[in-house]
Amino acid sequence: MEEKLAIFGGPKTIINDPIWPQYNEKEKELLVKCLEDSVGCTTDARPVGYNIEFEKRFAEYHKRKFAVACSNCTQGLEAALEIADLGPSDEILVTPYTFMASVSSIMRVGAVPVFVDIDPETICMDIDKIEEAITPNTKAILIVHFAGYMIDMKHLKEIANRFKLLIIEDAAQAHGASRDGYFPGEFSSGALFSFQRNKNMAAAEGGMFITDNEDLEKKFREFIWHGTRQGGPEGHFRISSNLRITDFQSAVLLAQLEKLDEQNKKRMKECDFLDTIMREIEGFNPVHYDKMDVHPRHLYPFKIDREYWKDIQKQKILDCMRAEGIRCGAGYSYPLYKNPVFENKNFSKYYYKANKEAFDSGKLDFSKLYLPNVEQVCKEIIFIPHFVFLENYNIAERIGSALFKISKSKSLLK
């Protein structure tokens, strides 16, 4: 006799989430010291206090020459695009399966986003579909390391070089990620990270730009400091903004960086084990993350097998998972290009004027856009957040047990 699901009154598998962000006495010690030192920020375009140490260590950790901490990843992306002199009529290739910031940053500098379909096995932009999206107006590729997975950046760089395109990396979810011996920023102008509260390193908010290009490091720092130059003459040399991080955030993030290796190893171990378990469970398919040296597993995505579940909706499966004690999410319900802002064309007057040609040609009309892989993935994907895998008691086995129970109880869900 089939065991009833908790949603139907059966026993529940108890899975307790750890507190996130995790913290200990180190964060408290550095925060108090920061408060006592009263460094905060200065006004001459140079990092101060814990900002100095955090930038140095974060760059070294990812084997980059330079790092500049900023207010958040979104504004960091805008700054990176701005200092690359990208703007109106410039087309930038981007994935349709990502958070809005990846695309809003493109549009905030006045450029035109061009959506490239994803690889359903990686949930990242499909490299093999890039060339067909390139036009004479294409100037850059904004690649997103979704859930912490890095695509083949060497291959991407070959394409970019052939077409003389800039690469900028949205590494918001890829703290400590490495593939084939390289980290984010190796084959691009630079990579942007996020320290928003759900990320693998968290200080409520914050961002970081890492690069090997000293000129870009100086331009980025100038941009986030009202156009003033570190160690240079007095005055403002460009119209920009205040996108600085605080010393308090850098203090917390220094302590968080010390934990990253251990936490990433724990996530990888548990997620790899869950991959193995899930392959033996009908109705669920893990997403393959091959060729990664370190996969930070910001999210654990897996797909429901539509043939197995047939007319049972994804939401019903999510309800059962939650009833069984599994923290999970549905991911994006539709591709980014179907968001209301694009349907309603709620853009600024400046954007309309700056991109009249793109509007007239239909480049910014996504109403008829249909990219099959991302459309299908939106129906199939389920996520488990990274902090679940830091729980100390056989977490992969317990999640697998709950999923097995759901799979065998399929008849109860009709």
Summary of the structure (lengths in Angstrom):
residues: 414
radius of gyration: 22.4
end to end distance: 17.3
largest distance: 79.4
contacts: 1385
relative contact order: 0.17
helix: 42%
strand: 14%
